[in-house]
Amino acid sequence: MEKRRRKGKLADDRNDRASSNRRTLRRLYEDLFSADERAALADAVASSDLEQEVALLRVLIRRGVAEGVDLETLSRSLGRLAQMLRVQRVIQGQAAKSLDEALGRVLEEIGNEMGI
């Protein structure tokens, strides 16, 4: 029982440190973003996956468009966003689920054609 309590305490300590680190980073970089940009990032802060980074990249892309960055830089930024979204889908298991569903449909169609 004591071992479980210690394990739970360690997890709580890690969560507290992570939360504190997020607050510190938010304060450290807060002045770099406009009020609209901070609002766009606010919902992503609570997430534990790539949502924060995706939201940040979207804010930076919007900023770049507003400032008139060159097409090459914008294109590379959008490519990075697409990569991050693909990775996020894999992390969340959506890619595997989609593949499983597609394979299931194919197998079902083959079975129907064979009369199984």
C-alpha positions in Angstrom: 0.0 0.0 0.0 2.8 2.4 0.9 4.5 1.7 -2.4 1.3 2.7 -4.3 1.1 5.9 -2.3 4.7 6.8 -3.1 4.1 6.0 -6.8 1.0 8.3 -6.9 2.9 11.0 -5.1 5.7 10.9 -7.7 3.2 11.1 -10.5 1.5 14.1 -8.8 4.9 15.8 -8.3 5.7 15.3 -12.0 2.4 16.8 -13.0 2.9 19.7 -10.7 6.3 20.4 -12.2 5.0 20.1 -15.7 2.2 22.5 -15.0 4.6 25.0 -13.3 7.0 24.7 -16.4 4.1 25.5 -18.7 3.1 28.6 -16.7 6.7 29.8 -16.6 7.1 29.4 -20.4 3.8 31.1 -20.9 4.9 34.1 -18.9 8.3 34.1 -20.5 7.0 34.3 -24.1 3.7 36.1 -23.4 4.9 39.5 -24.6 5.9 38.0 -28.0 2.2 37.4 -28.9 -0.7 39.7 -29.5 -3.9 39.4 -27.5 -5.5 37.6 -30.5 -2.6 35.2 -30.8 -2.7 34.4 -27.1 -6.4 33.7 -27.3 -5.7 31.3 -30.2 -3.2 29.5 -28.1 -5.2 29.4 -24.8 -7.2 26.3 -25.6 -4.2 24.3 -26.6 -2.3 24.8 -23.3 -4.3 22.1 -21.5 -3.5 19.4 -24.1 -0.8 16.8 -23.7 -0.2 16.0 -27.4 0.9 18.2 -30.3 -2.1 20.6 -30.1 0.0 23.3 -28.5 2.7 23.1 -31.2 0.1 23.0 -34.0 -1.7 26.0 -32.6 1.6 27.9 -32.3 2.6 27.1 -35.8 -0.8 28.2 -37.1 -0.4 31.5 -35.2 3.1 32.0 -36.7 1.8 31.2 -40.2 -1.0 33.8 -39.8 1.5 36.3 -38.6 3.7 35.5 -41.6 0.9 36.0 -44.0 -0.1 39.3 -42.4 3.5 40.5 -42.6 3.9 39.4 -46.2 6.5 36.6 -45.9 7.7 35.1 -49.2 5.8 32.2 -50.8 8.7 29.8 -50.2 8.7 30.4 -46.4 5.0 30.2 -46.3 5.0 26.9 -48.3 7.6 25.4 -46.0 5.6 26.4 -42.9 2.5 24.8 -44.3 4.4 21.7 -45.1 5.6 21.5 -41.5 2.0 22.0 -40.3 0.9 19.1 -42.5 3.7 16.9 -41.1 2.7 17.8 -37.6 -1.0 17.0 -38.3 0.0 13.6 -39.7 2.2 12.8 -36.7 -0.7 13.8 -34.4 -3.1 11.5 -36.2 -0.6 8.6 -35.8 -0.1 9.4 -32.1 -3.9 9.5 -31.5 -4.3 6.2 -33.4 -6.6 7.7 -36.0 -4.3 6.6 -38.9 -4.3 3.0 -37.7 -8.1 3.1 -37.1 -8.6 4.4 -40.7 -6.4 1.7 -42.1 -8.2 -1.0 -40.1 -11.5 0.2 -41.3 -10.3 0.3 -44.9 -8.9 -3.3 -44.7 -12.1 -4.5 -43.1 -14.1 -3.1 -46.0 -11.8 -4.7 -48.5 -12.0 -8.0 -46.8 -15.8 -7.8 -46.5 -16.1 -7.0 -50.3 -13.8 -9.9 -51.2 -15.9 -12.2 -48.9 -19.1 -11.0 -50.5 -17.7 -11.6 -54.0 -16.6 -15.1 -53.0 -19.9 -15.8 -51.4 -18.5 -16.3 -47.9 
